[in-house]
Amino acid sequence: MPIRPAHDEPGFAASHPGYAAHDDGFATHGFPAHGFPAHGLAHEPGFATQQVHAGEHDEAAFGARITPIYLSAGFRFDNFAQARDRFAGDDQGYVYTRAGNPTNSALERKLAELERGRDAVVVASGQAALTVAVLAIAKAGDHVLSAQSVYSGTRSLFTQGFGRFGIEVEFVDDARDLDEWRRRIRPNTRALYAESIANPTNDVIDLSGVSEVAQAAGVPFIVDNTLATPYLVRPIEHGADLVVHSASKFLSGHGAALGGVVIDAGTFDWSATPGAFQHLTEPDTGLQGASYLEAHGAGAYTAYIRGVTGALFGPVLSPFNAFLIQQGIETLSLRVGRQSSTAAALAAWLEDQPEVLSVNYAGLPSSPSHDLAERYLPRGQGAVLSFVLDGGEPSAEAFYDAVDLFSRMSHIGDTRSLILHPATTTHAHLDDETRARGRISGGLLRLSVGLEEPEDLVRDLERGLAALRSTRSTRSTGSTRSATQERRPAASAPLLEGSTR
Ligand SMILES: *Cc1c(COP(=O)(O)O)cnc(C)c1O
């Protein structure tokens, strides 16, 4: 017996009293009708209000003010008929946590609201979100076109993970070049993919430009909004069809839990290109011969994740983690706003240091992404930045080992500031050419700026620079290896050292 999605449309809204829905079953971007103090106001609540209140259950037992952790594998049926109806989708209650859970669905509603999507599905990690999102679109023989500069785990998933399943992912060389996106679309291309702010090079994607290319080609545009968060930009408002997040980063903020989410705008027409998305448009044995599109309408894609790529592959988010992520989101705007302004200050400060060759931060006027940042990220350009130290890897090593406040970690989005040397860690497995194309040089360090006092962070960066200066003077007097000898061959040097565009 296939696992039934526990909250199919339109019953999803009906089964969640207080979840406002339009007559057509579309989730509104308004608010639960109960339990929300601003109900009845003419204006839509602002982001800070939404991040606290959106999605919450209003029928919690004992009047619990926050959504409790429903840490239960399954849910009891009252009787024979209810069990049958629940599996048939005629009764909208929960069945089994792999297919749906009240704590998880409260988080799903909150994230759908904040991203202006129609619905959302939470899963166990950001990698799981990307996996279930792409596998609910593409099959063996299909092709996906991605921006060049993407999170290293995403790149590995695309090349090693999907490669073995016959889904080919190609990377456009210059994500700003809309003609290149257009040119490289093939008849079997099924999705375009990019990060709103790329990790770690801080390139900003032209959301509406790429979404127009996707729309013209009849394929969905998937945007990873992990670094920006919906506080800084909502890709769906600029034409994205699907948004994914690693909720382990800024959405949580505390660094205590992994999680991921796929948010569907609900607007992509899966039937526009005949034969392209047959798993959604053709009769499905699990749906008594109906197609996902016939059975679920605009909810077809999320129903497919809930019923197939999520529920059957099984990367379930623990309700415990959903609770922790929900706690984090309540302060999202405060954290990301503050972290962005500190990051902007640190980026400007780093740019003034003689040991720093270049700084990758879209908020800087020197950034090639500055125009796109002004257009898409007026509230701030995020908390992740990277910079290239003169002297390559030895300089980076000295700096890295000298900082005290910055934690040496391959993580971002934490309240604590973090530092990473991509070339020898997250990007170490790549060949030189791929690393060069991704502008990952030996001197590149990535920072994720936390909530500490900016002055304390500057002092810590000064410690790093002082250590670099002292190793350099040791090298130039005592050692035979000079910093310049550590550089890459001349031909690739400008590319590797960062400020090439
Ligand atoms: C961390 C990250 C991921 C992967 O998320 P996990 O929760 O670690 O699985 C995906 N995309 C981006 C941009 C990330 O930073």
The ligand as an SDF file (V2000), in Angstrom:
LIG
                    3D

 15 15  0  0  0  0  0  0  0  0999 V2000
   24.9910   23.8290    3.7720 C   0  0  0  0  0  0  0  0  0  0  0  0
   24.3880   24.0700    2.4580 C   0  0  0  0  0  0  0  0  0  0  0  0
   23.6740   23.0560    1.7960 C   0  0  0  0  0  0  0  0  0  0  0  0
   23.5450   21.6620    2.3800 C   0  0  0  0  0  0  0  0  0  0  0  0
   22.7810   21.6790    3.5460 O   0  0  0  0  0  0  0  0  0  0  0  0
   22.9410   20.5960    4.7420 P   0  0  0  0  0  0  0  0  0  0  0  0
   21.8770   20.9940    5.6880 O   0  0  0  0  0  0  0  0  0  0  0  0
   24.3240   20.7240    5.2800 O   0  0  0  0  0  0  0  0  0  0  0  0
   22.7070   19.2610    4.1290 O   0  0  0  0  0  0  0  0  0  0  0  0
   23.0920   23.3530    0.5760 C   0  0  0  0  0  0  0  0  0  0  0  0
   23.2170   24.5710    0.0080 N   0  0  0  0  0  0  0  0  0  0  0  0
   23.9070   25.5690    0.6130 C   0  0  0  0  0  0  0  0  0  0  0  0
   24.0140   26.8910   -0.0570 C   0  0  0  0  0  0  0  0  0  0  0  0
   24.5160   25.3590    1.8460 C   0  0  0  0  0  0  0  0  0  0  0  0
   25.2130   26.3400    2.4260 O   0  0  0  0  0  0  0  0  0  0  0  0
  1  2  1  0
  2  3  1  0
  2 14  2  0
  3  4  1  0
  3 10  2  0
  4  5  1  0
  5  6  1  0
  6  7  2  0
  6  8  1  0
  6  9  1  0
 10 11  1  0
 11 12  2  0
 12 13  1  0
 12 14  1  0
 14 15  1  0
M  END
$$$$
